[in-house]
Amino acid sequence: MAFLMKSMLSNQVKNLGLGGGGEETKEESTPSDPAAAAGMTREEYEEYQKQMVEEKMERDAAFAQKKAERACLRVHLREKYRLPKSELDENQIQMAGDDVGLPEDLQKMVAEDQEEEEDKDSILGQLQNIQNMDMDAIKEKAQATFTEMKQAAEQRCCVM
C-alpha cells in the first residue's frame, strides 16, 4: 500500500515540475580503479593487497594449528576413556603437521590427572578407599543377595 501511495505522489510531483522528478544523475566521479577509490597509487594498493593476503595466510595457519591442538586433546581424551576414534580429528592433526601437541596448560592438567589416577590405582589409594567404604551397607547388600539366591534355589529345587 505504501509503495502505491509513494509511486502516485512521486508521479504527481514529477508532473508539476517542482524538481522532484527528472532523472537522478549519478556522479561519474567514482573511479573504476580500486586503487584510486582507496586513495592510493597502484603500487601502494598492490603492496596493501599482498600484505592482506599474507596476514590472511598467517591467520589461517594459526587457526589450523589451534584446531589441530583441540583435535589432539580430543584424541587424548578418547584414548583415556576408551571412546571410539574420530577420523575428523586425525585428519585435522595430519593437516597441521607432525609438530602438533597439547598446549602447555593442557599438558599440565593432563599430568595432574595422570598423577591422581596413579595414586588411586596404587595400593595406598585402594587402602584409603577401603577406609571410606560403608561396611554396614556392604553387609546388608551381601545378605540381601544371599537371601535372594537362597529363595531362587528353593523355588527351583524340590529337595530344599
N, C-alpha and C positions, 0 to 999 in steps of 0.2 A: 504494500500500500504506500509506504514511504517512497519507494522508488517511483511509483506512478506520479505522486504529487511533485517530487523533485523534477522529474522529466517534463511535466506540464508547466511548472513555473519557470524552469530554465528556458524552455522554448518560447514562452511569452516574453521573457526579458530579452531574449535574443531578437525577437521581432520588433521590440520597441527601440532597439538600438541604443540602449543605455550603457553599453560597454560590457554587459555580462556575456554577450555572445561572441561570435567570431572564433577563429581557430586559435587554439592555445599555441603559443610559439615556444618551441623548445630551444633552449640555448645550445648552440652547437659548439660552445667553448670547451666542453668537456673533451679532453683528448682521448683518442682511442689507444694510445700507448700507455700501458700501466706504469711505466717509469715516470712519465710526465704527470700522471694522475697522482702519484705518490710524492711528487715534488723532488725527484732525484734525477740524476743523469742516468744514462743507460748502464754505465759501468757500475755505479753505486747500486743500482737496482739488481743487477746480476750478482754482485757480491752479497747483497742482502738475501737474495734467493738461495745462494749457496749456504750461507750461514743458517738459514731457516731449515734447509734440508739436513745439514749436519746436526743441528740441535734436535730435530725430529728423530734422526737415527740414534742419537745418544739416549733420548727418552725411551725409544722403543727397546733398545738394548737393556737399559736399566729395568724396564717393565718386565721384559722376558726373564731377566735374572731373578727378580722378585717372585715371579710366577714359578720359576724352577725351584727356588728355595721353599716356597709354600708346598709345592708338589713333593719335594724331598721330605718335608716334615710329615705330610700325609702318608707317604710310603713308610716312613719310620713308625708312625703310629699304627699303621695297618699290620706291620710285622710284629710289633709289640703285642697287639691284641688279637693277632692271628685272624685278621679280616681278609677278605678276598682282595687281590691286587687290582689296580686300575691302570688300564693301558694309557689313558689320557695323561696321568701323572708321569708315567715312564716316558711318554713322548715329549712332554714339556721339559723333562730333565735332559733328554738327549738333544733337544733343540738348543738348549742353553749351553751345552758342552759338558765336559767331564769335571770342570772346576766348581761344580755346584755342591754346596754343603749347607748345613744348617747355620743360620746366623748365630753369633756368639751368645746372645741372650738365650736363645732356644737350646744351644748346646749345654749351657749351664743348667737350665731347667731339666733337660734330659738326664744329665749326670746326677742331679739331685734325686730324680725319680728312681734311677737305677740303684743308687745307694740305699734308698728307702726300701726298695723291693729286695735287695740283697740282705738287708737287716731282717726283713720279715721272713725270708726263706732260711735264715740261719737257725741253728739250734736254739740260740738265746732268744731269738724272735718267737720261736714256737713255744718256748717256756713262758714267755710273757703272755702269749695268747692263752695258755692253759690257766694262768692266774686270773685272767679276765673272764673265763667261762663261768656260766651259771650252772653249777653242778646239780642243783635241785631240778632245774628244768630238763637237764640231760637225763637224770634218773627217771623223771616222770615220763619222758618220751620213750625211754627204753622199756619201761614197764608197760606202757600202753601198747607198744609194738609187740612185746612178748604176749600180752593178753590177746591181741588181735590174731596173732599167729596160732595161739593155742585154740582159740574159738574156731578158726578156719580148719584146723586139723581135726577137731572134734566133729565138725559137720561132715567132713569127708570120710572119716574113719569110723566104722561101726563098732570097733573094739573099744574105743575110748568112750 
